[in-house]
Amino acid sequence: MTTLSLKALSRLVGDEVHLDDITLTLESGQHYVLLGQTGSGKTSLMRVMAGLDRPTEGRVLLGGDDITHKSVRQRSVAMVYQQFVNYPSFSIYDNIASPLRLRRLGRAEIDKRVKEVAELLHIETLLDRLPAELSGGQQQRCAIARALVREADLLLLDEPLVNLDYKLREELRAELRALFAKRDAIVIYATTEPMEALIMGGNVVVMGEGRVLQAGPTLDVYHRPGSARVAETFSDPAMNMIDVNVRDGAARTRSGFVMQLAGPLAALTPGRYRLGVRANHLSLQQQSPDAIAIQAKVDLAEISGSETFVHLHHNNLDWVVQEEGVHVIARGAEITFFLDPAKVYVFGDTGALERSPVGQSFDDAA
């Protein structure tokens, strides 16, 4: 088993902090998703792992060997980028074969590996074509195949599907998950999309401002975000957050919103907190006898495919409700939405998680 260890890794570029004291241990046969907004440090971390950049402080160890100052050519690493990075004058076959030829493998071994990986990625009939003759999805399959054919210890994919259309992204996500399960490499996949992190599964590393905010099995981190920052990063749309003061068994806002607390929330120590609830845990229909009915005005009903995001305003508070199906709701309409206290996250004034929903299944929380 190969282990990638990052030890107190930091990187400064001028006065800018790109990475800040990152310590992680990643195991072979596992895949990891780096999740964070643009500028959170995902690409910077991958470039240091790959040997394209050097850390200002800290060490990178692969299989126990210190590779901190080794070049990318001295590392067993392959990387796939957002852009379709292929050699335009090479055939698809030659693009995929190029890293094997650099290693001076025999012609028969190269031919075997190229055809195997091309078949895995469903481009075996395209090997004689040039990249310009392929669609964007096919070009990215070629780039992924070139990375996979190396059979490197470390496979890095930096938002590889971001420039593809929705249908192609869905197809390739499913295929990549199957491919990852068959390989012993350490696979690291970067994305800005919380739902993509859930779909890819495995383990997640949530990043922000060059730091690791939380790491662990993807569903564990999703269900139990350790801080308000992680909860907001790992929710799409962003988790609804309201600042409250808890006293006498109720949560109150300055604008007059009051929610009686029940269950584990009733044991909260009086003080200031942030309450968080995901948009898909609010509803326009009462789904629980304990749900609180809230009267609000519609700011916008945003239809997105098979879902509708209803933006609401109540007592100087803004809410987003995610409803399945297409709902046409007039702007300015007065409607009722429902909040289930059992699905409320509570964060302390430092941002740390104090209470979270209990007993939820993936279907409930996703």
C-alpha positions as CSV (number, residue, x, y, z in Angstrom):
1,M,0.0,0.0,0.0
2,T,1.3,3.4,-1.0
3,T,0.8,6.4,1.3
4,L,1.0,10.1,0.3
5,S,1.8,12.2,3.4
6,L,1.7,16.0,3.5
7,K,3.6,17.4,6.5
8,A,2.8,21.0,7.6
9,L,2.7,22.1,4.0
10,S,2.7,25.8,3.3
11,R,3.3,27.9,0.1
12,L,3.7,31.6,-0.2
13,V,3.8,33.5,-3.4
14,G,5.0,37.0,-2.6
15,D,2.8,38.2,0.2
16,E,-0.1,35.8,-0.8
17,V,-0.7,32.6,1.2
18,H,-1.6,29.9,-1.3
19,L,-1.3,27.0,1.2
20,D,-1.4,27.2,5.0
21,D,0.0,24.4,7.2
22,I,-1.7,21.5,5.5
23,T,-1.2,18.0,7.0
24,L,-2.9,15.1,5.3
25,T,-2.4,11.3,4.9
26,L,-3.8,9.7,1.7
27,E,-3.9,6.0,1.0
28,S,-3.6,4.0,-2.2
29,G,-6.8,2.3,-3.4
30,Q,-8.8,5.3,-2.2
31,H,-10.1,8.3,-4.0
32,Y,-10.3,11.7,-2.5
33,V,-12.3,14.8,-3.6
34,L,-10.8,18.2,-2.9
35,L,-13.9,20.5,-2.5
36,G,-13.7,24.2,-2.3
37,Q,-14.6,27.5,-4.0
38,T,-12.4,29.0,-6.7
39,G,-9.3,30.3,-4.9
40,S,-9.5,27.9,-2.0
41,G,-6.1,26.3,-2.7
42,K,-7.1,23.1,-4.6
43,T,-5.0,23.6,-7.7
44,S,-2.1,25.0,-5.6
45,L,-2.1,21.8,-3.5
46,M,-2.3,19.5,-6.5
47,R,0.6,21.3,-8.2
48,V,2.8,20.8,-5.0
49,M,1.8,17.1,-5.0
50,A,2.7,16.8,-8.6
51,G,6.1,18.5,-8.2
52,L,5.1,21.4,-10.5
53,D,5.6,23.9,-7.6
54,R,7.7,23.7,-4.4
55,P,6.3,24.3,-0.9
56,T,7.7,27.2,1.1
57,E,7.6,25.0,4.2
58,G,6.8,21.4,4.9
59,R,7.4,18.0,3.2
60,V,5.8,15.7,0.7
61,L,6.4,12.0,1.2
62,L,5.2,9.2,-1.2
63,G,5.6,5.6,0.1
64,G,7.9,6.9,2.8
65,D,10.3,8.6,0.4
66,D,10.7,12.4,0.7
67,I,9.9,13.8,-2.8
68,T,9.5,17.4,-1.7
69,H,12.3,18.6,-4.0
70,K,11.9,16.0,-6.8
71,S,10.8,17.3,-10.2
72,V,7.5,16.1,-11.7
73,R,9.5,13.7,-14.0
74,Q,11.0,12.0,-10.9
75,R,7.6,11.3,-9.4
76,S,5.1,8.6,-10.2
77,V,2.3,11.1,-10.9
78,A,-0.2,11.8,-13.7
79,M,-2.4,14.8,-13.9
80,V,-5.6,15.8,-15.9
81,Y,-6.5,19.5,-16.2
82,Q,-9.7,21.4,-16.9
83,Q,-8.6,22.1,-20.5
84,F,-8.3,19.4,-23.1
85,V,-4.5,19.1,-23.1
86,N,-3.6,16.9,-26.0
87,Y,-0.9,17.1,-28.7
88,P,-2.7,18.5,-31.7
89,S,-0.5,16.9,-34.3
90,F,-0.5,13.5,-32.7
91,S,-3.2,10.9,-33.4
92,I,-5.3,9.8,-30.4
93,Y,-3.2,6.6,-30.3
94,D,0.0,8.5,-30.2
95,N,-1.3,11.0,-27.5
96,I,-2.1,8.1,-25.2
97,A,1.1,6.3,-26.0
98,S,3.4,9.3,-25.5
99,P,4.2,8.8,-21.7
100,L,4.9,5.1,-22.4
101,R,7.3,5.9,-25.2
102,L,9.1,8.3,-22.9
103,R,9.7,5.4,-20.5
104,R,11.0,3.4,-23.5
105,L,8.5,0.5,-23.1
106,G,8.4,-2.1,-25.9
107,R,6.1,-1.7,-28.8
108,A,3.9,-4.7,-27.9
109,E,3.4,-3.5,-24.3
110,I,2.6,0.0,-25.4
111,D,0.0,-1.3,-27.9
112,K,-1.6,-3.5,-25.3
113,R,-1.9,-0.7,-22.7
114,V,-3.1,1.9,-25.2
115,K,-5.9,-0.3,-26.5
116,E,-6.9,-1.5,-23.0
117,V,-7.3,2.1,-21.6
118,A,-9.0,3.3,-24.8
119,E,-11.6,0.6,-24.5
120,L,-12.2,1.5,-20.8
121,L,-12.9,5.1,-21.9
122,H,-14.9,4.1,-25.0
123,I,-12.6,5.8,-27.5
124,E,-11.1,2.6,-29.1
125,T,-12.7,3.5,-32.5
126,L,-11.1,6.9,-32.5
127,L,-7.4,6.0,-32.1
128,D,-6.5,7.0,-35.7
129,R,-8.1,10.5,-35.5
130,L,-6.5,13.8,-34.5
131,P,-7.8,15.7,-31.4
132,A,-9.4,18.5,-33.5
133,E,-11.6,15.8,-35.1
134,L,-13.1,14.9,-31.8
135,S,-15.8,16.5,-29.6
136,G,-14.9,18.1,-26.3
137,G,-15.9,15.1,-24.3
138,Q,-13.9,12.7,-26.5
139,Q,-10.8,15.0,-26.2
140,Q,-11.1,14.9,-22.4
141,R,-11.4,11.1,-22.5
142,C,-8.2,11.1,-24.5
143,A,-6.5,13.3,-21.9
144,I,-7.8,11.0,-19.1
145,A,-6.6,7.9,-21.0
146,R,-3.1,9.4,-21.3
147,A,-3.0,9.9,-17.5
148,L,-4.4,6.4,-16.7
149,V,-2.1,4.5,-19.1
150,R,0.9,5.5,-17.0
151,E,-0.3,3.5,-14.0
152,A,1.2,6.1,-11.7
153,D,1.0,5.9,-7.9
154,L,-0.7,9.3,-7.8
155,L,-3.5,10.4,-10.2
156,L,-4.6,14.0,-10.0
157,L,-7.7,15.4,-11.7
158,D,-8.2,19.1,-11.5
159,E,-11.9,19.8,-12.3
160,P,-11.6,17.6,-15.4
161,L,-15.3,17.8,-16.3
162,V,-15.9,21.6,-15.8
163,N,-15.8,22.5,-19.5
164,L,-18.2,19.7,-20.6
165,D,-21.9,19.9,-21.0
166,Y,-24.2,18.5,-18.3
167,K,-24.9,15.1,-20.0
168,L,-21.3,14.4,-20.7
169,R,-20.4,15.3,-17.1
170,E,-22.9,12.8,-15.9
171,E,-21.6,10.0,-18.2
172,L,-17.9,10.6,-17.3
173,R,-18.6,10.9,-13.6
174,A,-20.1,7.4,-13.6
175,E,-17.2,6.0,-15.7
176,L,-14.6,7.6,-13.6
177,R,-16.0,6.2,-10.3
178,A,-15.9,2.7,-11.9
179,L,-12.3,3.3,-13.1
180,F,-11.1,4.6,-9.7
181,A,-12.5,1.5,-8.0
182,K,-10.3,-0.7,-10.2
183,R,-7.0,1.0,-9.5
184,D,-4.6,0.9,-6.6
185,A,-3.4,4.5,-7.2
186,I,-4.1,7.4,-4.9
187,V,-6.8,9.3,-6.8
188,I,-7.4,13.0,-6.0
189,Y,-10.3,14.8,-7.8
190,A,-10.9,18.6,-7.4
191,T,-14.2,20.2,-7.8
192,T,-16.1,23.4,-6.7
193,E,-19.5,21.5,-6.8
194,P,-20.8,20.0,-3.6
195,M,-23.2,17.7,-5.5
196,E,-20.3,16.4,-7.6
197,A,-18.4,15.6,-4.4
198,L,-21.4,13.6,-3.2
199,I,-21.7,11.7,-6.5
200,M,-18.0,10.8,-6.6
201,G,-18.2,9.5,-3.0
202,G,-15.1,8.2,-1.3
203,N,-13.4,10.7,0.9
204,V,-13.6,14.5,0.9
205,V,-11.1,17.2,1.8
206,V,-13.0,20.6,2.2
207,M,-10.7,23.5,1.6
208,G,-10.9,27.3,2.2
209,E,-8.3,30.0,1.9
210,G,-5.5,27.5,1.5
211,R,-6.4,25.5,4.5
212,V,-8.0,22.1,5.1
213,L,-11.3,22.9,6.9
214,Q,-12.4,19.3,7.4
215,A,-11.5,15.8,5.9
216,G,-13.1,12.4,6.1
217,P,-15.5,10.0,4.4
218,T,-17.7,12.2,2.1
219,L,-21.1,11.3,3.7
220,D,-19.8,11.8,7.2
221,V,-18.5,15.3,6.4
222,Y,-21.7,16.1,4.6
223,H,-23.9,15.0,7.5
224,R,-21.7,16.3,10.2
225,P,-19.9,19.5,9.0
226,G,-17.6,20.5,11.7
227,S,-18.1,24.2,11.2
228,A,-20.4,26.8,9.6
229,R,-17.8,27.3,6.9
230,V,-17.7,23.7,6.0
231,A,-21.6,23.5,6.0
232,E,-21.8,26.5,3.6
233,T,-19.1,25.1,1.3
234,F,-20.7,21.6,1.3
235,S,-24.2,22.9,0.3
236,D,-25.6,23.9,-3.0
237,P,-27.4,26.3,-2.8
238,A,-25.6,27.6,0.2
239,M,-27.1,26.6,3.6
240,N,-29.6,29.0,5.0
241,M,-27.9,30.6,8.0
242,I,-29.5,32.9,10.7
243,D,-27.9,34.4,13.8
244,V,-30.0,33.8,16.9
245,N,-29.9,34.3,20.6
246,V,-31.1,31.2,22.6
247,R,-32.9,31.7,25.9
248,D,-35.9,30.2,27.7
249,G,-36.0,27.2,25.3
250,A,-36.4,29.3,22.1
251,A,-34.2,30.8,19.4
252,R,-34.8,34.4,18.6
253,T,-33.5,36.9,16.0
254,R,-33.3,40.7,16.3
255,S,-35.9,41.0,13.6
256,G,-38.5,39.1,15.6
257,F,-38.2,35.5,14.3
258,V,-38.8,33.0,17.1
259,M,-38.4,29.2,17.0
260,Q,-39.2,27.0,19.9
261,L,-36.5,24.4,20.4
262,A,-37.2,20.7,20.9
263,G,-35.3,17.5,21.2
264,P,-31.5,17.9,21.5
265,L,-31.8,21.6,20.7
266,A,-33.8,22.2,23.9
267,A,-30.6,21.4,25.9
268,L,-28.6,24.3,24.3
269,T,-26.8,26.5,26.8
270,P,-28.2,30.1,26.5
271,G,-26.2,32.3,24.3
272,R,-25.5,33.3,20.7
273,Y,-25.6,30.7,17.9
274,R,-26.0,30.4,14.1
275,L,-28.8,28.1,12.9
276,G,-28.3,26.4,9.6
277,V,-30.7,24.5,7.4
278,R,-30.2,23.2,3.9
279,A,-32.6,24.4,1.2
280,N,-33.8,20.9,0.5
281,H,-34.8,20.5,4.2
282,L,-37.3,23.3,3.8
283,S,-40.6,22.7,2.1
284,L,-43.7,24.4,0.7
285,Q,-45.7,21.5,2.1
286,Q,-45.9,20.3,5.7
287,Q,-44.0,17.0,5.8
288,S,-43.6,16.7,9.6
289,P,-46.1,17.3,12.4
290,D,-43.4,19.2,14.2
291,A,-42.6,21.5,11.3
292,I,-42.9,25.2,11.9
293,A,-45.0,27.2,9.4
294,I,-43.5,30.5,8.3
295,Q,-45.2,33.2,6.3
296,A,-43.0,34.8,3.7
297,K,-42.9,36.8,0.5
298,V,-41.5,35.4,-2.8
299,D,-38.6,37.3,-4.2
300,L,-37.9,34.8,-7.0
301,A,-38.9,31.3,-8.2
302,E,-35.9,30.0,-10.1
303,I,-36.6,26.9,-12.2
304,S,-33.5,24.7,-12.7
305,G,-34.2,21.5,-14.6
306,S,-36.5,19.3,-12.5
307,E,-36.1,21.5,-9.4
308,T,-37.3,25.0,-8.3
309,F,-35.4,27.3,-6.0
310,V,-37.8,29.6,-4.2
311,H,-36.2,32.7,-2.7
312,L,-38.2,34.1,0.2
313,H,-38.1,37.0,2.6
314,H,-39.5,36.9,6.1
315,N,-38.8,39.4,9.0
316,N,-35.6,40.8,7.3
317,L,-34.4,37.2,6.8
318,D,-33.7,35.6,3.4
319,W,-34.4,32.0,2.8
320,V,-34.0,29.6,-0.2
321,V,-36.3,26.6,-0.4
322,Q,-35.4,23.8,-2.8
323,E,-38.5,22.0,-4.2
324,E,-38.7,19.0,-6.5
325,G,-40.6,19.7,-9.8
326,V,-41.4,22.8,-11.7
327,H,-43.3,25.4,-9.7
328,V,-44.4,28.7,-11.2
329,I,-44.8,31.2,-8.3
330,A,-45.4,34.9,-8.9
331,R,-42.9,37.3,-7.5
332,G,-44.3,39.1,-4.5
333,A,-46.7,36.3,-3.6
334,E,-47.3,35.6,0.0
335,I,-46.8,31.9,0.8
336,T,-46.1,29.5,3.7
337,F,-43.0,27.4,4.0
338,F,-42.1,24.8,6.6
339,L,-39.0,24.3,8.8
340,D,-38.5,21.1,10.6
341,P,-36.5,21.8,13.8
342,A,-35.1,18.2,13.7
343,K,-33.1,19.1,10.6
344,V,-31.5,22.3,11.9
345,Y,-27.7,22.5,12.4
346,V,-26.5,24.7,15.3
347,F,-23.1,26.4,15.3
348,G,-21.5,28.2,18.2
349,D,-20.4,31.8,18.0
350,T,-16.9,30.5,17.0
351,G,-18.4,28.8,14.0
352,A,-17.9,25.2,15.4
353,L,-20.7,22.7,15.2
354,E,-22.7,22.4,18.4
355,R,-25.7,20.3,17.3
356,S,-26.6,18.6,14.0
357,P,-29.6,16.6,12.8
358,V,-29.6,13.0,14.1
359,G,-30.8,9.7,12.6
360,Q,-30.8,10.9,9.0
361,S,-30.3,8.6,6.1
362,F,-28.5,9.7,2.9
363,D,-31.8,10.0,1.2
364,D,-33.1,12.4,3.9
365,A,-30.0,14.6,3.8
366,A,-29.0,14.6,0.2
